[in-house]
Structures are given as C-alpha cells and as structure tokens.
Amino acid sequence: MERIPILRMGEFLLVTIQVDMHDRLAMTLQDDLTNKIQQTGASGVLIDISSLEIVDSFIGRMVANISAMSKVLDAETVVVGMQPAVAITLVELGLSLPGVRTALDVEKGMQLLRGALGAHEEEAQYAACEG
Amino acid sequence: MERIPILRMGEFLLVTIQVDMHDRLAMTLQDDLTNKIQQTGASGVLIDISSLEIVDSFIGRMVANISAMSKVLDAETVVVGMQPAVAITLVELGLSLPGVRTALDVEKGMQLLRGALGAHEEEAQYAACEG
C-alpha cells in the first residue's frame, strides 16, 4: 500500500509530499501522522511541498486539517518549500492556508518551530510564576 | 518536470525517494544532488528509502553511483529506512550495496555521519601533527 513516509528529526517530524494526493492517501497520512505524534511526543511537524507544482483546495484543506489535528496533540505545523508559482496561485484562488505557518525551507522551518517552542515554554514558566 | 526534492538539514542533505525511479529521473537526481553538494558544501547525504517496497538492481546501482559521486565531492552517503523485506530481497538477489553505509532511520544516519566526520577531522589533525 502506498504511504507517505514520516521521518523523525529530533523533536520534529518531517513529511515530504512528492506524489499526487488522493482521498485515501490523505486519510492514511492523517492517521499515520497523528499516531506518530502520539508515539514520539513530537512537538512540531514540517510539511515539505517543494516538489508540488500545483496546490489546489484539496491539498490546502488537507494541510489545514493536519495542522489542526497536530495542534490538538500539542504540535505546531509549518509548511516549507513552497514554490513561488504555488504562492501566486494560492492567493489568486483565494486560498490563504489559515492557521498554517510557512517557512522558506526545512532549516528555516525548524528555526521557526524552535522559536515557537521557546516562547511557549517561557509563557508556561510565566504562568507558573503568576499562579 | 518531475524532480525528487533535496532538503538541506544543516551540513547534510536529505533525499526521500517515494516514487518509482526511471532513467531520466535518476539522471536528474544525480545532477541536482551533485550541484547541491557543490553549492552548499554539504559533508553528508542521507537517502531515505523507507517508502520503497522493492529495491532492484537499477535502484541499487543508482544508490552506488550517487554514493561514489558524493565521495568524490567529499561527502559521505548513508542509506536509511530500509524495510526488512527489502533487506531480505537484496541479499537473495546478491545485491549487497558495496561501498554504501546504511542506518535504521534518519536520526541514526545523522549520528553515523557525525561520527564519520569526527573521525575524519581527527585523522586530518593527526596527519597535520605528523607532517
């Protein structure tokens, strides 16, 4: 059965989307990813779409869903590697990927996640001090 | 045009092979990867084959070629994520991936590369002291 591999990189998970997504593959990815977050206790998910030349509303919705599910499991999602043409098309189609962070490449995505985690921990410490 | 994305992760490059390889795609990957090593000065290449259920002599040769080319450009190659069934088939086919290092997953592959680089630097220092 076709599956999209999920790679563990320290505290983050990396998903590289290279093939055309269809319903069943998207469902499998959601299942696999949520399971993997739960197993590994990952705090961030990076979705690399650098090889996608077209991002339609189906992919947009899938990414938004994954982001929302990860959020519930306490993991932040960052979409990385979007091609310029894809960004143009997304805006022209009126798809703005609400609630999804983006970064230029995997390295910048990891920096963003580390920054977000740092801020998160500081907030938690601050809340603990206040309480 | 179809391409396999090459992701930069610090000093290493990560290639995830998810699609069926054919001649032209393999050539494009070799071109892209050697260019990327030259541009980034990467010292290691990780090839993730966790989503491949079949590794035939064509893929085996491609991996061996990539490894040899990277070596010439002073980068080590590690193949990661091989499925157990693939390992069985490789041995049964008499394909032993000569000159290619393997690791269980991306994290272990990175550790292996870091270890190899450390040893490499120590050797260089030793040679410098000897000289």
Chai-1 contact restraints between the chains, C-beta under 6 A:
chainA,res_idxA,chainB,res_idxB,connection_type,confidence,min_distance_angstrom,max_distance_angstrom,comment,restraint_id
A,R3,B,S51,contact,1.0,0.0,6.0,A-B,restraint_1
A,P5,B,S50,contact,1.0,0.0,6.0,A-B,restraint_2
A,P5,B,S51,contact,1.0,0.0,6.0,A-B,restraint_3
A,L7,B,V106,contact,1.0,0.0,6.0,A-B,restraint_4
A,T16,B,T16,contact,1.0,0.0,6.0,A-B,restraint_5
A,Q18,B,Q18,contact,1.0,0.0,6.0,A-B,restraint_6
A,Q18,B,V19,contact,1.0,0.0,6.0,A-B,restraint_7
A,S50,B,P5,contact,1.0,0.0,6.0,A-B,restraint_8
A,S51,B,R3,contact,1.0,0.0,6.0,A-B,restraint_9
A,S51,B,P5,contact,1.0,0.0,6.0,A-B,restraint_10
A,V106,B,L7,contact,1.0,0.0,6.0,A-B,restraint_11
